[in-house]
Amino acid sequence: MDHQAFQEVVHYHEATKHHLHRYAKSLGYMDWQNQPNPFRSYEGAVSIPLPLLKEDPPAGYLELYQRDERQTQPFQVKTVAGFLELSLGLSAWKAAAGSQWSLRINPSSGNLHPTEAHLILPPLDSIASGVYHYNPLMHTLEKRAEVPAEWWQEMGRHFDTHGFLMGLSSIFWRESWKYGERAFRYCNHDVGHALAGISLAANLFGWKATYLNGLSHAKIATVLGLDQTRFPHLEAEDPELLCWIHHGSGMDIPRSLPEEIIAGFATLEFTGQPNTLSRECVNWEIIYKTARLTGKPDTPDRKYDFAPSGGINAAVASSSAAAIIRRRRSATSFDGRGAVTSNQFLSMLEKTIPRQDCPPFDAELMEPSVHLLLFVHRVREMAPGLYFFFRNDHDAGPIKRSARSDFLWKPVLEGLPLYLLEEGDFRHEAMRVSCHQEIAGSGAFSLGMIAKFRDLIQHEPYRYRHLYWETGMIGQVLYLEAEAHGVRGTGIGCFFDDAVHAIMGLKDNHYQSLYHFTIGHPVEDPRLTTYPPYHHLQNR
Ligand SMILES: Cc1cc2nc3c(=O)[nH]c(=O)nc-3n(C[C@H](O)[C@H](O)[C@H](O)COP(=O)(O)O)c2cc1C
């Protein structure tokens, strides 16, 4: 256990709390001159245009959460391209008052998109085995290195399934440009959203994404070539994770890579010069320090057993899973009237519980460690009030003991770990603790994600990132669930940390609120015009 690292990480967390009287440190204004380019490209690397899907996979929305080997597609350029389009591609362009900006399948705090994706592909029908960077703007793969085709025999022996590797990295500057020191948190939320999106989109092609939890940050940097790349100052990509995307969803997959293969990646020649994102960057030192301290070491492979399927499924729109994924958006305001039914509400909560063979949580990030403190405003057949939803059994005792002693802890439905804490109108309170954002009080419900904190990070400081990833994965599921039930969600990274803890009665850092989310009936902004995601590639 590295006590020093633990203390520094706790220091970062404390220093980046927003308080009612003081926000975490940031520039305090938008430096538009230096707004970072949200798209990285590797200049000089061979760029391979990917085809866009002619037809979306036909699976219905609920099939997203079931595994069906019959849908397994071969690994080909067109299927890998389709998977990228439905996980990290563009979802639309918006325009208003003379400016235009793109949205993506994966959400991102402030639409700043710090997450980059890299693929290590075996030889496919028309492209060679190599390390590629995915450029979602152009929907291209930028070839960074050739990988000897023979390595895939070794990979095949190691994993005992066909597959490819996919890595995620973060460019902290993209978020810190706007959010200053708190940005490291947001980058990690975004990784979680992207990981969930990857796991769910992979399932549409009959593939499974398994998180390689044994690998260190250093090894991931080697495999992705990030440690050999000369990045512009403060614009480096920090390695986050590597997944094996594979056939054979029931297979027992190792969670690391053979040493010889990693040593091989260190000898590859990586090409392409990363583009410069801003003319000038600000060095938010605490972010880079915390990134170092939460860098993962090598750890033994861990496997997690989750309970079988839960089975509360309120009826959803008949849209395909892909249609729901494509139309996921963040609500910017709610109508202040619309409700959801209790069945819809329970079904959304249920989807956030990790289940065996159920994406996205069967990517097996970690033991579930995040729970939901719910501000219920308008859920039919349920009293408005404060509720709590446990995503595992073993935190129930400690949380109940450290929470306010006058809470009711009244079970809502037999067999579901949902409890009424206190009846009442919490609309104002929900708004207040979410940085006074109206969307937290004007929807059907909003929530704070309460994570087991101190004990996890004390032993393994890298869990700080994992906890944020887990909250992002929960957020991604809630976004899609909201869309499928005809309402809309929004992730909320801006909240007053300790004000939330005060509502719960939490007095120390054994549990901390890490992310908020809200769901309700959206009001569209009539000033915005929408264009199709890849209209700019029409002539390709
Ligand atoms: C981690 C995270 C934090 C966010 N925080 C807020 C927030 O505090 N307030 C808000 O209105 N939107 C918030 N959003 C929504 C983003 O602004 C939104 O995802 C982004 O503008 C892209 O739009 P889209 O989700 O419709 O694609 C957050 C999103 C994420 C992923």
The ligand as an SDF file (V2000), in Angstrom:
LIG
                    3D

 31 33  0  0  0  0  0  0  0  0999 V2000
  -19.1310   13.4470  -17.3380 C   0  0  0  0  0  0  0  0  0  0  0  0
  -20.1770   14.3750  -17.8510 C   0  0  0  0  0  0  0  0  0  0  0  0
  -20.5470   15.4790  -17.1110 C   0  0  0  0  0  0  0  0  0  0  0  0
  -21.5310   16.3550  -17.5750 C   0  0  0  0  0  0  0  0  0  0  0  0
  -21.9230   17.4030  -16.7980 N   0  0  0  0  0  0  0  0  0  0  0  0
  -22.9310   18.2080  -17.2140 C   0  0  0  0  0  0  0  0  0  0  0  0
  -23.4480   19.2210  -16.3570 C   0  0  0  0  0  0  0  0  0  0  0  0
  -22.9900   19.4020  -15.2130 O   0  0  0  0  0  0  0  0  0  0  0  0
  -24.4700   19.9840  -16.8420 N   0  0  0  0  0  0  0  0  0  0  0  0
  -25.0050   19.8060  -18.0880 C   0  0  0  0  0  0  0  0  0  0  0  0
  -25.9420   20.5220  -18.4670 O   0  0  0  0  0  0  0  0  0  0  0  0
  -24.5210   18.8270  -18.9200 N   0  0  0  0  0  0  0  0  0  0  0  0
  -23.5280   18.0290  -18.4990 C   0  0  0  0  0  0  0  0  0  0  0  0
  -23.0760   17.0090  -19.3080 N   0  0  0  0  0  0  0  0  0  0  0  0
  -23.6480   16.8210  -20.6580 C   0  0  0  0  0  0  0  0  0  0  0  0
  -22.6550   17.2820  -21.7410 C   0  0  0  0  0  0  0  0  0  0  0  0
  -22.6320   18.6710  -21.7990 O   0  0  0  0  0  0  0  0  0  0  0  0
  -23.0270   16.6370  -23.0840 C   0  0  0  0  0  0  0  0  0  0  0  0
  -22.7500   15.2660  -23.0060 O   0  0  0  0  0  0  0  0  0  0  0  0
  -22.2520   17.2570  -24.2410 C   0  0  0  0  0  0  0  0  0  0  0  0
  -22.6050   18.5770  -24.4510 O   0  0  0  0  0  0  0  0  0  0  0  0
  -22.4770   16.4690  -25.5130 C   0  0  0  0  0  0  0  0  0  0  0  0
  -23.8290   16.4490  -25.8500 O   0  0  0  0  0  0  0  0  0  0  0  0
  -24.6080   15.0840  -26.0610 P   0  0  0  0  0  0  0  0  0  0  0  0
  -24.5610   14.3230  -24.7510 O   0  0  0  0  0  0  0  0  0  0  0  0
  -26.0230   15.4950  -26.4250 O   0  0  0  0  0  0  0  0  0  0  0  0
  -23.9190   14.3090  -27.1390 O   0  0  0  0  0  0  0  0  0  0  0  0
  -22.1290   16.1190  -18.8400 C   0  0  0  0  0  0  0  0  0  0  0  0
  -21.7490   14.9950  -19.5830 C   0  0  0  0  0  0  0  0  0  0  0  0
  -20.8040   14.1260  -19.0990 C   0  0  0  0  0  0  0  0  0  0  0  0
  -20.4460   12.9110  -19.9010 C   0  0  0  0  0  0  0  0  0  0  0  0
  1  2  1  0
  2  3  1  0
  2 30  2  0
  3  4  2  0
  4  5  1  0
  4 28  1  0
  5  6  2  0
  6  7  1  0
  6 13  1  0
  7  8  2  0
  7  9  1  0
  9 10  1  0
 10 11  2  0
 10 12  1  0
 12 13  2  0
 13 14  1  0
 14 15  1  0
 14 28  1  0
 15 16  1  0
 16 17  1  0
 16 18  1  0
 18 19  1  0
 18 20  1  0
 20 21  1  0
 20 22  1  0
 22 23  1  0
 23 24  1  0
 24 25  2  0
 24 26  1  0
 24 27  1  0
 28 29  2  0
 29 30  1  0
 30 31  1  0
M  END
$$$$
